[in-house]
Amino acid sequence: MKRTATKQQKEALTYFGKYAGDWDRKARTTKQSEVNVIAERNDFVLKVVSERKRVRSALDVGCGTGDLVRALAKEGVRAVGVDFAKEMIETATEHAKSERLPLARFEQASIFDYTAPAGAFDSISANGFIEYISYAELERFLSLASEWLFPGGSLVLGSRNRLFNLFSLNAFTEEELKGGNAPMLLAEALAIARAKSIADISDVGTVPLQKEGTKHTGTGIGVATRYQFTPVQLITILRKHGFEAMELFPIHIHGAPPSFKEAYPEAHGTIANLLQNYAGETMSLLPQSSSFMIHAKKK
Ligand SMILES: C[S@@+](CC[C@H](N)C(=O)[O-])C[C@H]1O[C@@H](n2cnc3c(N)ncnc32)[C@H](O)[C@@H]1O
């Protein structure tokens, strides 16, 4: 039976239905002066998959226009993309057809209505997805992912980075100061900047999750609630569902606050793209990134 969608999910469906054409163009930008967050996230998933012994099947949740699914299919992986926006799935399917990729398959469905056999996938990814679901839906999604993954399988999630609120020096920073969360966020950022590996931060404390169902500061799009997480928050939630966090990876590293990006977009793009080359070298870049990836394995 289909579940009743929340206001947040209804807004996301409307927004992404309208936005498929723009998303398709955004996914392809190669300009040095622009930051291609979609490609940065996809590259991380492809790196995780290439480092595994064998990946025969992969699921990409909230696949958008399907660039990651097609890239996986080109690597010989049987890849499924699920997205609830009809326009996204239509664009993804057209591209896969014109590129003659029989290993890429797309399905229009909410992930909460999708079904798959237990252990069906070696890898599950969800880039830019968890910000559009409630905490109860996140718990449900992680239970489903755990069921659908083969033991030892990889779950890769992209998330907006709440630690970046410390360094964005804008309304997000003000909100954390007012809520009394800044010292704890700073302590987490400091621990991450000093960490040699993810094991060094797994027991670090963190702030409470953002309030549910509220209109969030400057989401920038037609969806009023768009969650942010800190790395330690996600490590903790994943652990509860039987996942062990293996790696964190910064996405869209800012050399300066977003006000600089608004004033000097080209300089911002050049600096961010340069910094991205060092993303896998040091965890110290994580607090400065507006999003991050987390790779966890099903125990
Ligand atoms: C920010 S876009 C990311 C698209 C793609 N993963 C990428 O990185 O380019 C989020 C996508 O999640 C989809 N989405 C949101 N909630 C969903 C749900 N419950 N089931 C399936 N797709 C969903 C939206 O339609 C949208 O295409």
The ligand as an SDF file (V2000), in Angstrom:
LIG
                    3D

 27 29  0  0  0  0  0  0  0  0999 V2000
   18.9750   16.5740   -4.9570 C   0  0  0  0  0  0  0  0  0  0  0  0
   18.3010   15.4330   -6.0970 S   0  0  0  0  0  0  0  0  0  0  0  0
   19.7230   14.3760   -6.3220 C   0  0  0  0  0  0  0  0  0  0  0  0
   19.7090   13.6130   -7.6240 C   0  0  0  0  0  0  0  0  0  0  0  0
   20.9280   12.7230   -7.8490 C   0  0  0  0  0  0  0  0  0  0  0  0
   21.0740   11.7610   -6.7950 N   0  0  0  0  0  0  0  0  0  0  0  0
   22.1640   13.5460   -8.0190 C   0  0  0  0  0  0  0  0  0  0  0  0
   23.0150   13.5560   -7.1220 O   0  0  0  0  0  0  0  0  0  0  0  0
   22.2860   14.1900   -9.0480 O   0  0  0  0  0  0  0  0  0  0  0  0
   17.2560   14.4580   -5.0440 C   0  0  0  0  0  0  0  0  0  0  0  0
   16.4140   13.4490   -5.7860 C   0  0  0  0  0  0  0  0  0  0  0  0
   15.7450   12.6190   -4.8420 O   0  0  0  0  0  0  0  0  0  0  0  0
   14.4690   12.3300   -5.3420 C   0  0  0  0  0  0  0  0  0  0  0  0
   13.6290   11.8720   -4.2150 N   0  0  0  0  0  0  0  0  0  0  0  0
   13.2850   12.5490   -3.1040 C   0  0  0  0  0  0  0  0  0  0  0  0
   12.5110   11.7800   -2.3000 N   0  0  0  0  0  0  0  0  0  0  0  0
   12.3770   10.5760   -2.9130 C   0  0  0  0  0  0  0  0  0  0  0  0
   11.7230    9.3580   -2.5700 C   0  0  0  0  0  0  0  0  0  0  0  0
   11.0130    9.2180   -1.4500 N   0  0  0  0  0  0  0  0  0  0  0  0
   11.8490    8.3060   -3.4140 N   0  0  0  0  0  0  0  0  0  0  0  0
   12.5490    8.4220   -4.5670 C   0  0  0  0  0  0  0  0  0  0  0  0
   13.1660    9.5570   -4.9580 N   0  0  0  0  0  0  0  0  0  0  0  0
   13.0970   10.6220   -4.1350 C   0  0  0  0  0  0  0  0  0  0  0  0
   14.0360   13.6210   -6.0170 C   0  0  0  0  0  0  0  0  0  0  0  0
   13.0210   13.4500   -6.9710 O   0  0  0  0  0  0  0  0  0  0  0  0
   15.3440   14.0880   -6.6520 C   0  0  0  0  0  0  0  0  0  0  0  0
   15.4890   13.6680   -7.9820 O   0  0  0  0  0  0  0  0  0  0  0  0
  1  2  1  0
  2  3  1  0
  2 10  1  0
  3  4  1  0
  4  5  1  0
  5  6  1  0
  5  7  1  0
  7  8  2  0
  7  9  1  0
 10 11  1  0
 11 12  1  0
 11 26  1  0
 12 13  1  0
 13 14  1  0
 13 24  1  0
 14 15  1  0
 14 23  1  0
 15 16  2  0
 16 17  1  0
 17 18  1  0
 17 23  2  0
 18 19  1  0
 18 20  2  0
 20 21  1  0
 21 22  2  0
 22 23  1  0
 24 25  1  0
 24 26  1  0
 26 27  1  0
M  CHG  2   2   1   9  -1
M  END
$$$$
